[in-house]
Amino acid sequence: TPATSLDERYTIVLVPGFGGVEGFDYWREARLRTAFPQCDFVTVVPGAFSSHHDRACEVFYMLKGGTVDYGAEHAERYGHARFGRTFAKG
């Protein structure tokens, strides 16, 4: 079987880097959608200055839905709440 098919759709998740803020079109999404019509683009914006661990947790729950759980050990070690924002299924 071929590795890819023109009929397949792909989802690409766009995440701004450290310091990235909501409301800015970093990737010129309209151009991406035109250039790659077989792809669905999802933009998520985790905490701009959060740790890599916290950003990864936030992105996961932004996509899956639910309340962000940073983990009990991590939260205690770094002195912040274990649970964060709640997201509808992305």
N, C-alpha and C positions, 0 to 999 in steps of 0.2 A: 504494500500500500504506500502511496506517496506520503511524504513527511507532512505536507500541508495541503490544504484544499482551499480553493477560492470561495467555497461556500461556508467555510468555518468563520466564526466570529471570535474575536479575542478581546479580553478586557485588560486594559492597561490602567494601572493605578498611578496617579501623579501625586507626588509628595514634595512640597518645597523643602529646601535644606534648612539648616540651622538659621534661625532669624527670619524665616519666611512668614509672611502674614497673610491673612485671609483677605480676599477682595482684589488681589493683584493677579493678573493673567500671565504667570511666568512662562507658560508654554505656548501661548497663542493658540488656544484650544480650537478655535474656528479653523485655523489653517491645518492643524493636526487632523481634525475630523474630515476635512476635504481631502487631504493627502492620503489618509488611511481609512477609507469608508468601511472596511471590514472590521474595524476596531471600535469598541466602546470605551470611552475615557471616563474615569472616575477621579475626581479631585478630592483629596482629604487634606486638612490642615491641622496637624497636631500642634501642641504648645511650641511656640517659636523658640523659646530658650530652655525647653525641658531636656532632660538627659536622654541619651539614646534609648535606654530602657523604657523610660516613660513614654517617649514618642512612639516606640514600637507597640507598646500596650494600647496607646490611644488609637493608632492606625488600625490595629486589629479590631477594636470595638467599634470604630467608625464604620468599618466594612461589615462586621458580623451583627452589630447591634448589641445593646446591653450596657451595663454599667462597667466602666473601666476598673479593672482590678490590677493594681500594680504589684500585688503580692505582699503578704504580711511581713516577711523577712526584709524585703527591699524597703518597704515603707518605714519600718522601725529603724533600719540602718541609716536611712537618709533623712529621717525626721519629717516625713509628710504623711498625709492621710493614705490609707490603703486603697480607698475607693475614690474614683473621680467622677467625671460627667457621665450621664446616661445618654445613649444615642439610639435612635430608631434604626432598624436594619437598613444598611446602606444599599 
